[in-house]
Amino acid sequence: SDVLRPAKRSPSWRTGTLYSKYEVAYMQRYFRYGTLMLLCLLSFLYFMDGEAAGKIHAEDFSYQNIALGDSEEALRAKWGEPDVQNEQVIWGIHLKTFTYGDVVVSSSAATRKIVDINLIGEKYRLRKDVHYGTTSSYLMKVYGKAPRQFLDGHTCYVYAHPEHPRTRLILNLDAENGALASARITMLPLTDEEADE
């Protein structure tokens, strides 16, 4: 009697087709937990897909701690003296330009506030490591979908600030492979119609 004997199985184990009410209850419980886990996983993947689809953020309208609307004094305090300083007129707006390597920052001569940041070299880095040569598909993942536009001789994506529609991020694409060539953050007019307003 000290010998261990296998436990007696219910008829359901012998037939393979019938289940006791306890077995059914366990299966229902595991089915519910499995379904709940699957729904949680699907919700998580849906959320991640939403993140992957990209979205524009307020931080996309600044570069290395300089944002549109900052003063010339703030620019010099953070970046130092420019390599070159010039003046130009765009859409009838008198601008002062400050060149720092491959980055050209423009301010309004009237207000002395930053109105344009042009990233024209190959060394710039934007959010989520967006840089010169980044593919169009990765740009979509970071910033979201946008129709291609033709602006100033370039095919580009234009993204508006979520709260200030005239503040825009312009991503200029290479004509041959559609990869990122240059980027511009601006609150200047983009068309004749906007300049006339």
Disulfide bonds with the S-S distance in Angstrom:
none
